[in-house]
Amino acid sequence: MAETEEGKELSPSLQQSASAYAVIREQFADAVSDFDANETMPFFEVIETEKWPDIALFMRDHPRLKFNYMACLSGVDYPAEGKLGIVCNLESLGAFGHRIAVKVKCPRDGGSIPTAAYVWHTANWHEREAYDMFGMQFAGHPDPRRILCPEDWEGFPLRKDYKVQESYHGIKVPY
């Protein structure tokens, strides 16, 4: 059984994820972080954000990877780092069964992450939700508008520094 750097044995599912990651790391080298063998959801981070679309396509199309399913894309606020980010949970359904999460970050103010909507169609709505709740931009997104809040809503409700507006069109906002 394969081991982590700390000498822990990897479970069979983590071994699958680590093997998939090794293919990605071989292709993209320093554009991606080291593999984190988290038992709940193993992950790596895209260090060079502009390479995210190439990495995403590679993960979907490579014959040893076939990450054909984006189960989830969640927005994350990292105020201490001055960044916003996404965490994409990807799986190879019907092919290999391996899974991995990919983190991609951008500056909190004025930053953007390239869209993955052309790689996994589910990313379209997930990215719109991340924009609506966190305010992150997705460069190249086909429909970059709010999906949950009205277009004229003030702020981004899931940012850690969000202040709820007192009223919306004369209606008191309960909070």
ABEGO torsion letter per residue (X at the ends): XBBBAAGBBBBAAAAAAAAAAAAAAAAAEAABBBBBBBAABBBBBBABAAAAAAAAAAAAABAAAGBABBABBBBBBBAAAGBBBBBBBBBBBGAAGBBBBBBBBBBABGBBBBBAAAABAAAAAAAAAAAAAAGBBBBGBABBBBAABBAABBEBAABAABBBBABBGGBBBBX
